[in-house]
Each structure stands twice: as C-alpha cells, then as structure tokens.
C-alpha cells in the first residue's frame, strides 16, 4: 500500500460498531458505488459520485492505495477516484440503522452500505 498519501475520517461510535461487526479485523475500503469500480453493484449517470460503500476485504487491494486514517482503528483505504468527491472534515455517522457520509460541505451519501466482497 502507498502510505505517502492519506486522508482522515471521523467515525462516530455507533457507525464504527456497525462497520467493525462486519469487518472483524479485515481491510475496509471506502469506495464509490456508482459503477466506476469492480466493487460497485449499482451504476448510472445519476449516481456518479453520490453513492459510497464500505467494502470488506481479506487483503489490501492495490487499486485502493490511499490510507484513510480514522479514529475507529480500522485498516481503511480508498483511491484517487473517490478523493475527487471528498472534502475536509469527513465524518461517518449512523441514524436509524443507516450510515451517512458527510464532509465540510454537507451530506455526501445518507445511505452508505457495507459489503463483504467476494472478489478478494
């Protein structure tokens, strides 16, 4: 993994618990879910940059080399494709069993999914 680039994200405790319940010490990707990568299960022009997901992997994916520093101690990465849609002040929270991704500009995705990948 290329650790020369990194971003930071604050994951609220309830959201961290939900992600950790599925991740169990595995690698977590912050990935677009808009048809732009091999982990996307939805797509279309109206979803470009608007849908995100956490992808759980058994091992790192070299296509996602950017370390995501986080307060939940998750081994998390993303790619440059995702960075174009993310600003400073990233935060993940949970409301009514749904995960929300926001930054300083506001809510990016109010329904972030968690997917265990079969591709890795």
Secondary structure, 3 states (H helix, E strand, C coil): CCCCCEEEEEECHHHHHHHHHHHCCCEEEEEECCCCCCCCCCCCHHHCCCCEEEEEECCCCCCCCEEEEECCCCEEEECHHHHCCCCCCEEEEEECCEEEEEECCEEEEEEEEEEECCCC
